[in-house]
Amino acid sequence: MAQAKKSNVGKIVAASAGAIALSAAAYLLFGPEGKKHRKDLKSWMIKMKAEVMEKMEEAQELTGPAYEAIVNEVSEKYKSLKNISADDLAKEAQSLKKHWKMMASELKKKTAAKKARA
């Protein structure tokens, strides 16, 4: 029984992380500053955000420090690309990190709702 409950919690957390990743992308593209973000968006930024979201979904536990570590890890990969300025990369990484609080509050809401239904 304890094993089944533990695996359900893991599934809830994984599903919530995926939902948060989608929410974050939607917020960035369609939120209050969405028009500005869409205008400034470059293809490498989309790829970087997708990689961050992928790693978020794979994470066993998604916390603030874990999220920042994911962003840092993905950012390191993009430093070696020639067509990306260090300034643009730093701004994009900072932008992703800035949205953690919004994503964390969404995670709490979704997790609480799923627990209430279970």
Secondary structure, DSSP 4 states (H G I P E B T S, - for coil): -HHHHHHHHHHHHHHHHHHHHHHHHHHHHHSTTHHHHHHH--HHHHHHHHHHHHHHHH-SS--HHHHHHHHHHHHHHHHT-TTS-HHHHHHHHHHHHHTHHHHHHHHHHHHHHHHHH-
